[in-house]
């Protein structure tokens, strides 16, 4: 026997979550409004006892949102992808790089002269 429809098996009409009378009263809450640079307004609900953060990611655009509607936090600065060479150049000057390269070349030449196998 195949049944059609989209009812959940074993459920009945009127079955639903328990009411507040059966669960007890909900904890006291506070609604906090955050504003982002795209003028989105997000209302987030926190417990009264919770520490409310100064910023929150906007659920609509992902930019940081703040509590002040007039001074929303600026969007984060997006830095371009850096290669390994770019990171090395940040740590070493051109002169230091030349010294290291010369040492490596001398080491390779000395190994070739001695007949050592280089992989």
N, C-alpha and C positions, 0 to 999 in steps of 0.2 A: 504494500500500500504506500504510494508516494503522496506526500502532502505538499501542497503548494503554499505560497505566501511567504511572508518574511517575519512571522512571529517567532520569538525565541522559544525553543522547546522547553516545556515545563513551566512556562510563565502563565499568568492569568491576567485578565483585564483588571486594572486597578492596582496591580502589584507595583510597588515603587519603593524609593528609599524611605527609611523611617523618618518620621517627622521630628521636629525639635522637641516635642514633649517626650518622645521615647529616648532620644539621645542625650537630652540635657541641653542647657543653654549654650550658645556659641560664645567663644571668647570675645571680649570687647575688641573692636577694630577701629582703625583710622584710615581714611582715604587721603593719599598724598598725590598732588598733581605735579607732574614733571613736564618741562617744555624744552623742545629741541630747536635747532637753528632753522629747520624747515617748517616751523610754526605748528608742529604736531603737539597735541595736548594728550598726555597719557595719565590716567588715574590708576594708581597702584594701591592696593589695600594691604596694610601691615597691621600686625598686632599692636595694641596700645603700648605694650611693654617693649617692643622691638626698637632698636636703634635705626632710625630712618637714614639711609645713605644720602649724601649730597648730590650724587649723580646716579643716573639709571639709563641703560641703553634703550633708546626709543624702539618700541615693538613694531613701528610702521616702517622706519627707514634705517634703523641700526645705529644712528648717530648718538653721541652722548646727549643726555637731556638733564637739565638742572631744575632747581626749585624756583628760580627767579624767571618770570616770564619776559622781563625786559632784557636780561643778560643771559641768554642761553650759552652753554659752553661751546667753544669753537670746535669744528670738526677736527679729528686727529690728523696730524701731518703724515702723509703717506710717502714713505721713502722707497725709491726704486730698488729693484733686486740688485744685490751686489754679488759679483763673482768672487771666487777665492782670491784671485789676483788683486782685486780692489781692497780686500781686507789685508792682504800682505803689504800693499803699498801704504796703507794707513799706519802700519807698525814700523816700516823700514823706509829709510831715505834712499834716494838713488845711489848715493855713494856706498851705503852699507850693502845694497843689493849687488853692486859691482864687486865688492870685496868677497862676498859669499860666492858669487858666480866664479870668480877667479880661483878661489880655493877648490871648488868642485871640479873645475876643468883641470887644475894641476893634479888632483887626486886621480882622475880618470886617465890622464896621460901617464902618470907613474904606474898605474895598474897595467896599461897596455904595454909599456916597456918591459915590465917584469913577466909578461905572458899570462897574467891572471885572467881567468874567464870572467867576463862582465855580462850580467843579464839585465 
